């Protein structure tokens, strides 16, 4: 019995389908018009967009710092009431992370001159 999957006609048909697929993709990519802008204009537009979002990002950092401060205060309060010995270490870590967020937002504003 002859194996029908290795027939010459099937191989020719498979090659035809592959060539048709490649030709379709070739036509698709070369038929699309490509639009480009000047590199300096693109960089300037990106800079303006980043400056527009910067204040919102700093406000978001302040809000995250406030939420982290509240969570940290609750955790430290629970540890303090439980009498755990590492309460001061946890308190300094939470306080330090909140201060870090506020300082980073302020330094970034002054660093970029916004």
C-alpha positions, 0 to 999 in steps of 0.5 A: 500500500502506498503512503498517501502523505508522501505523494509527489502531488501532495508535496507540490501542493504544499510548496505551492501553498507555502509560496502563496503564503510568502507572496501574500505576506510580501505584498502586504508588507510592501503595499503598506505606506510607511510614514516617518517624521523627523527624528528631532521632531519626534524627540521633542514631541516625546519630551513634551508628552513626558513633561505633561505626565510628570506632575501626575506621576509625582502626585501619584508617588505622593499618594502611594507614599501616603497609603504606604504610611497608613499601612506601615503605621497600622503594622507598627501599631500592631507589632507594638501592641503585641510586644514584639522586640523588632518594632523599631526596625519595622517602624524605621523601614516603613518611615524610610520608604515613605520618606524615600518616595517623597524625596524621589518625587521632589528631586526628580522635579528639580533635576528635570527642571519641571 
